[in-house]
Amino acid sequence: MRPAFSKKNFLVTGASSGIGRAVTQSLLAGGAKVTGIARDLSRAAPADNFRRREMDLGDLKKLPQNLTALQKQCADLDGAALCAGAGRFGSLEEFSHGQISALLDLNLTSQIYLTRALLPALKRNRGRLVFIGSEAALAGAPRGAVYCAAKFGLRGFAQSLRLECAAAGMRVTIINPGMVRTRFFDGLSFEPGQDADNALTAGEVAAAVVHALGMDGGVVDEINLSPLKKVVARKPPPSP
Ligand SMILES: NC(=O)c1ccc[n+]([C@@H]2O[C@H](COP(=O)([O-])OP(=O)(O)OC[C@H]3O[C@@H](n4cnc5c(N)ncnc54)[C@H](OP(=O)(O)O)[C@@H]3O)[C@@H](O)[C@H]2O)c1
């Protein structure tokens, strides 16, 4: 079978782990060239068609300069999947101002800056842009106020862009997964339950992303994906 993405150029953020890594692997397997972004791509499997661009998307001071360089490298872009992100959960008073800013900077503002930088190339090529939202973009949750604020904001941004960019033939999608078994939970006090049906796999979410990236004709506006059974398991507190 002929690869679906042969000779197409994609950008994937969060390419070092979880959903972004699974998207990268699928696109490379489909014959695409992928530029991957994360802070540390040393564990990404080497591949001829994979270019590494290490940068901290949460560092908004350096981001404009990094994005100017990225724009030159990605002048001929057919699609982008913005998968980088991280969670922090707790009651609002447990957050310092710095922690609030950091969560919003990475999960919302950096995505807006990055999209602004990629838009000219994506519009020129009638490209595809996929955001990874969350179930936290659909409903508020206790101890999730700041993360939900970022993801609700991202969803409004994606929905608005979807309308704004249609005239240029560009397709914008947001995918909202429930819990996915990835490193996302490494620093958190909870994780999905142990049963296989308590969490999505990164591959399942990546399949939805790749479907949206390959869409012709209509637009995949939004996809909500959930594990069959939602079970949240508390992790034991770290030993002193
Ligand atoms: N896992 C879930 O249950 C779940 C559910 C709904 C939505 N999501 C969303 O899905 C997306 C991907 O998460 P995941 O589950 O795949 O988690 P993951 O395995 O922890 O992957 C997160 C990715 O983001 C990158 N990243 C984190 N901070 C970054 C920074 N400051 N600058 C650049 N890259 C950064 C990480 O790379 P480096 O650490 O190398 O920088 C990594 O590649 C996130 O937007 C998350 O909010 C996850």
Ligand as a Chemical Component Dictionary entry (heavy atoms), coordinates in Angstrom:
data_LIG
# 
_chem_comp.id                   LIG 
_chem_comp.type                 NON-POLYMER 
_chem_comp.pdbx_formal_charge   0 
_chem_comp.three_letter_code    LIG 
# 
loop_
_chem_comp_atom.comp_id 
_chem_comp_atom.atom_id 
_chem_comp_atom.alt_atom_id 
_chem_comp_atom.type_symbol 
_chem_comp_atom.charge 
_chem_comp_atom.model_Cartn_x 
_chem_comp_atom.model_Cartn_y 
_chem_comp_atom.model_Cartn_z 
_chem_comp_atom.pdbx_ordinal 
LIG N1  N1  N 0  -2.099 11.586 29.518 1  
LIG C1  C1  C 0  -3.339 12.002 29.694 2  
LIG O1  O1  O 0  -4.128 11.414 30.474 3  
LIG C2  C2  C 0  -3.865 13.180 28.926 4  
LIG C3  C3  C 0  -5.255 13.359 28.865 5  
LIG C4  C4  C 0  -5.760 14.438 28.149 6  
LIG C5  C5  C 0  -4.905 15.316 27.519 7  
LIG N2  N2  N 1  -3.561 15.120 27.601 8  
LIG C6  C6  C 0  -2.709 16.067 26.897 9  
LIG O2  O2  O 0  -1.976 15.340 25.937 10 
LIG C7  C7  C 0  -0.779 16.059 25.636 11 
LIG C8  C8  C 0  0.393  15.065 25.623 12 
LIG O3  O3  O 0  0.530  14.489 26.897 13 
LIG P1  P1  P 0  1.045  12.996 27.071 14 
LIG O4  O4  O 0  -0.017 12.266 27.804 15 
LIG O5  O5  O -1 1.565  12.462 25.795 16 
LIG O6  O6  O 0  2.208  13.274 28.134 17 
LIG P2  P2  P 0  3.776  12.971 28.111 18 
LIG O7  O7  O 0  4.033  11.564 27.763 19 
LIG O8  O8  O 0  4.269  13.497 29.434 20 
LIG O9  O9  O 0  4.310  13.883 26.934 21 
LIG C9  C9  C 0  4.368  15.279 27.051 22 
LIG C10 C10 C 0  5.250  15.819 25.932 23 
LIG O10 O10 O 0  5.292  17.248 26.042 24 
LIG C11 C11 C 0  6.663  17.664 26.048 25 
LIG N3  N3  N 0  6.816  18.849 26.876 26 
LIG C12 C12 C 0  6.437  19.000 28.183 27 
LIG N4  N4  N 0  6.814  20.208 28.635 28 
LIG C13 C13 C 0  7.437  20.828 27.582 29 
LIG C14 C14 C 0  8.065  22.091 27.430 30 
LIG N5  N5  N 0  8.140  22.972 28.449 31 
LIG N6  N6  N 0  8.603  22.415 26.237 32 
LIG C15 C15 C 0  8.545  21.531 25.203 33 
LIG N7  N7  N 0  7.966  20.318 25.293 34 
LIG C16 C16 C 0  7.428  19.968 26.471 35 
LIG C17 C17 C 0  7.421  16.486 26.644 36 
LIG O11 O11 O 0  8.786  16.479 26.250 37 
LIG P3  P3  P 0  10.023 16.958 27.170 38 
LIG O12 O12 O 0  9.699  16.541 28.576 39 
LIG O13 O13 O 0  11.213 16.295 26.561 40 
LIG O14 O14 O 0  10.068 18.448 27.007 41 
LIG C18 C18 C 0  6.676  15.312 26.013 42 
LIG O15 O15 O 0  7.187  15.066 24.720 43 
LIG C19 C19 C 0  -0.671 17.182 26.671 44 
LIG O16 O16 O 0  -1.120 18.365 26.061 45 
LIG C20 C20 C 0  -1.658 16.759 27.741 46 
LIG O17 O17 O 0  -2.199 17.898 28.396 47 
LIG C21 C21 C 0  -3.022 14.072 28.278 48 
# 
loop_
_chem_comp_bond.comp_id 
_chem_comp_bond.atom_id_1 
_chem_comp_bond.atom_id_2 
_chem_comp_bond.value_order 
_chem_comp_bond.pdbx_ordinal 
LIG N1  C1  SING 1  
LIG C1  O1  DOUB 2  
LIG C1  C2  SING 3  
LIG C2  C3  SING 4  
LIG C2  C21 DOUB 5  
LIG C3  C4  DOUB 6  
LIG C4  C5  SING 7  
LIG C5  N2  DOUB 8  
LIG N2  C6  SING 9  
LIG N2  C21 SING 10 
LIG C6  O2  SING 11 
LIG C6  C20 SING 12 
LIG O2  C7  SING 13 
LIG C7  C8  SING 14 
LIG C7  C19 SING 15 
LIG C8  O3  SING 16 
LIG O3  P1  SING 17 
LIG P1  O4  DOUB 18 
LIG P1  O5  SING 19 
LIG P1  O6  SING 20 
LIG O6  P2  SING 21 
LIG P2  O7  DOUB 22 
LIG P2  O8  SING 23 
LIG P2  O9  SING 24 
LIG O9  C9  SING 25 
LIG C9  C10 SING 26 
LIG C10 O10 SING 27 
LIG C10 C18 SING 28 
LIG O10 C11 SING 29 
LIG C11 N3  SING 30 
LIG C11 C17 SING 31 
LIG N3  C12 SING 32 
LIG N3  C16 SING 33 
LIG C12 N4  DOUB 34 
LIG N4  C13 SING 35 
LIG C13 C14 SING 36 
LIG C13 C16 DOUB 37 
LIG C14 N5  SING 38 
LIG C14 N6  DOUB 39 
LIG N6  C15 SING 40 
LIG C15 N7  DOUB 41 
LIG N7  C16 SING 42 
LIG C17 O11 SING 43 
LIG C17 C18 SING 44 
LIG O11 P3  SING 45 
LIG P3  O12 DOUB 46 
LIG P3  O13 SING 47 
LIG P3  O14 SING 48 
LIG C18 O15 SING 49 
LIG C19 O16 SING 50 
LIG C19 C20 SING 51 
LIG C20 O17 SING 52 
# 
